[in-house]
Amino acid sequence: MKKSIKDFDLNNKKVIIRVDFNVPIKDNKILDDNRIISSLKTIKYAIDNNAKIILLSHLGRIKTEEDKLVNDLKVVVKRLSELLNKDVIFVDETRGKVLEDTINNLKPKDIVLVQNTRYEDLDGKLESSNDEELGEYWASFGDIFINDAFATSHRSHASNVGIASNIESGIGFLVLEELDKLKMLDDPKRPYTVILGGAKVSDKIGVIESLSKTCDYILIGGGMAYTFLKSLGYNIGKSLLDNESIDFCDKMLKKYKDKIILPVDSVVSKKFNEDVCIKNNEDFDSNDIALDIGEKTIEKFKEILKSSNTVFWNGPLGYSEYEKYSKGTKDILEFLSKQDKTVIIGGGDTASSAINFGYKNSFTHISTGGGAALELIEGKTLPGIDVIEDK
């Protein structure tokens, strides 16, 4: 078992907390602050225990100077201060004398948010490649490191693995909850059904192979469904196709023909965001683009889910951010919200859909990490958690 924030005396200690403030921002406004809210329990615990708090987070990806302008964490400070009802200091740099002096002058209960850790990726990907010198430098800021960013724990970065390799470390309350809830899938109450959506099959080959051995059904929607249908010989028109994964789909369907459940109909259009209709698999023409699952598929999925006792879902069933193509995802969310069963939403776009459509508190757990959740239930080691000290 890993050490947690509760295992340390935080009084008057400089505590570095890796949080996940990778929130969607448009026109300098935060569109969804759920990731900030999810971090509050750990931050408040550090405040209550008289710590000097240093927050690190990334925001987006930084490849150019222009990326820095649109992925500036300054916008987060105002919202975090409002949520904590407390001023948060912001330092607009990731290294240097101003940052060092600010940290050295912190008093107990003070909080400083450091600028986007991925600014260090602009010249040599120092953050994302877990540069040893950068990890040591950031670790020098504090006495204790707490990883509370589950969503990045499947990555070995300077701001998690790099720091934890150099000072005492533990996990925060958000990561504790994630590990506790996702552990329920180690020995699920059966029948156990997995819903997989999203775009490319190649992104989920490992998890499909792993879960096919352990679950009772896999319901496949989203863009990835049409590569499976193509492998069966269907004309999928101009729907999303992952050519390199056709052989894999064919192999899996032959091996698990009664376990993998595909759409039987789809919402299609000739052009994106134009008029739609519903077509059965055998009725596609060469110009059709499938953008959501159809009514028959929704009902087919519901029948299987009705008899399931555990459900894990990762990936929307269509382009759910657009109203015309959101019915499949919405209907299944609504159906599951009314069922008395264990339902775990596996982060990423699925979590966003569940929250944005009004189901934030309707399920057993909504994970904050898509890729991290998938890798954990696939049985992989998460570097950002593996590096943390054991009790």
Beta strands, then each sheet from edge to edge (+ up, - down):
strand 1: 14-18
strand 2: 25-26
strand 3: 29-30
strand 4: 52-56
strand 5: 89-91
strand 6: 111-114
strand 7: 144-147
strand 8: 168-171
strand 9: 192-196
strand 10: 217-220
strand 11: 260-261
strand 12: 265-269
strand 13: 277-280
strand 14: 289-293
strand 15: 310-314
strand 16: 342-345
strand 17: 365-366
sheet 1: 5+ 6+ 4+ 1+ 7+ 8+
sheet 2: 2+ 3-
sheet 3: 11+ 10+ 9+ 15+ 16+ 17+
sheet 4: 13+ 12- 14+
end
